[in-house]
Amino acid sequence: MKARRGDVVIVDYPYSDASGSRVRPALVVQGDLNNTRLTSTIVAMITKNIQFAATEPAHLLINIDSPDGKRSGLHVTSAVSFNNLFTVHEQLVLKTIGRLPPPLMLQVDECLKAALGIA
């Protein structure tokens, strides 16, 4: 499945030690040109643990009670952690559940800059 930047997707997320995997939501952060031509994409983990979202510049809160949050397709208020980026093969992207609108994608860019130390 070809994902687009800003898609909220469900991925079969492999554990770093290759002992298994877990199905979880993620945000596609890779640019659309590479999503079109490559068989893998870069995503950021989405978690229900929102305790750092207010203080960590590399976390983005997605409040599902807001109009922008509703478009995400998430069922609970969550945080995108840009400290945990990973590359996943397109076959592990099971489905798209939503999409972040442009105002949130501007915040995504700022979070990526913070996570990668880009001024």
C-alpha positions as CSV (number, residue, x, y, z in Angstrom):
1,M,0.0,0.0,0.0
2,K,1.4,3.4,-1.0
3,A,1.1,5.8,1.9
4,R,1.2,9.6,1.6
5,R,2.9,12.1,4.0
6,G,0.5,13.0,6.8
7,D,-1.4,9.7,6.6
8,V,-2.2,8.1,10.0
9,V,-1.7,4.4,9.3
10,I,-1.9,1.1,11.1
11,V,1.4,-0.8,10.8
12,D,2.6,-4.2,11.9
13,Y,5.4,-2.6,13.9
14,P,8.4,-5.0,14.3
15,Y,10.3,-5.1,17.6
16,S,13.9,-3.8,17.4
17,D,15.2,-7.2,18.5
18,A,13.2,-9.0,15.7
19,S,11.4,-11.2,18.3
20,G,8.0,-10.3,16.9
21,S,5.7,-7.3,16.1
22,R,2.7,-5.4,17.3
23,V,-0.1,-3.7,15.3
24,R,-0.1,0.0,16.2
25,P,-0.8,3.5,14.7
26,A,1.9,5.6,13.1
27,L,2.3,8.8,11.1
28,V,3.9,8.8,7.7
29,V,6.5,11.5,7.7
30,Q,8.5,10.6,4.5
31,G,7.9,12.8,1.5
32,D,5.5,11.7,-1.2
33,L,8.1,11.5,-3.9
34,N,9.9,8.8,-2.0
35,N,6.7,7.2,-1.0
36,T,5.9,6.8,-4.7
37,R,9.2,5.4,-5.8
38,L,10.3,3.4,-2.8
39,T,8.9,0.2,-1.2
40,S,9.4,1.5,2.3
41,T,8.4,4.7,4.2
42,I,9.5,6.5,7.3
43,V,6.9,6.8,10.1
44,A,6.7,8.1,13.6
45,M,5.2,6.1,16.4
46,I,1.9,7.2,17.9
47,T,1.2,6.4,21.5
48,K,-1.6,6.8,24.0
49,N,1.1,8.0,26.5
50,I,0.6,11.8,26.3
51,Q,2.5,12.8,29.5
52,F,5.4,14.3,27.6
53,A,3.4,16.0,24.8
54,A,3.2,19.3,26.7
55,T,6.9,19.6,27.5
56,E,8.8,17.6,24.9
57,P,9.3,19.6,21.6
58,A,9.6,16.4,19.6
59,H,6.1,15.2,20.6
60,L,2.9,16.3,19.0
61,L,-0.5,16.0,20.9
62,I,-3.4,14.9,18.8
63,N,-6.6,15.8,20.7
64,I,-9.4,13.7,19.1
65,D,-12.0,16.2,20.5
66,S,-10.7,18.9,18.2
67,P,-11.8,19.1,14.5
68,D,-8.2,18.5,13.3
69,G,-7.8,15.6,15.8
70,K,-11.0,13.9,14.5
71,R,-9.5,13.8,11.0
72,S,-6.7,11.6,12.4
73,G,-8.9,8.6,12.7
74,L,-7.5,7.8,16.1
75,H,-9.9,6.6,18.8
76,V,-8.1,8.2,21.8
77,T,-6.1,11.4,22.4
78,S,-2.6,10.4,21.5
79,A,0.9,11.8,21.0
80,V,3.2,11.4,18.0
81,S,6.8,10.8,19.1
82,F,9.3,12.0,16.7
83,N,12.1,10.7,18.8
84,N,11.1,7.2,17.5
85,L,11.3,7.3,13.7
86,F,11.5,4.0,11.8
87,T,11.4,2.7,8.3
88,V,8.8,0.2,7.5
89,H,8.2,-1.8,4.3
90,E,5.0,-0.9,2.5
91,Q,3.6,-4.4,3.1
92,L,3.6,-3.8,6.8
93,V,1.3,-0.7,6.4
94,L,-2.0,-2.5,6.9
95,K,-4.4,0.4,6.3
96,T,-4.9,4.2,6.5
97,I,-7.2,5.4,9.2
98,G,-7.0,9.1,8.8
99,R,-4.9,12.1,7.7
100,L,-3.5,15.1,9.6
101,P,-4.6,18.4,8.1
102,P,-2.1,21.2,7.0
103,P,-2.1,23.1,10.4
104,L,-1.0,19.9,12.2
105,M,1.5,19.1,9.5
106,L,3.2,22.4,10.1
107,Q,3.6,21.3,13.8
108,V,4.9,18.0,12.5
109,D,7.7,19.8,10.7
110,E,8.6,21.7,13.8
111,C,8.6,18.5,15.9
112,L,10.9,16.8,13.3
113,K,13.3,19.7,13.4
114,A,13.4,19.4,17.2
115,A,14.0,15.7,17.1
116,L,16.7,15.9,14.5
117,G,18.4,19.0,15.9
118,I,17.7,21.1,12.8
119,A,17.6,24.8,13.4
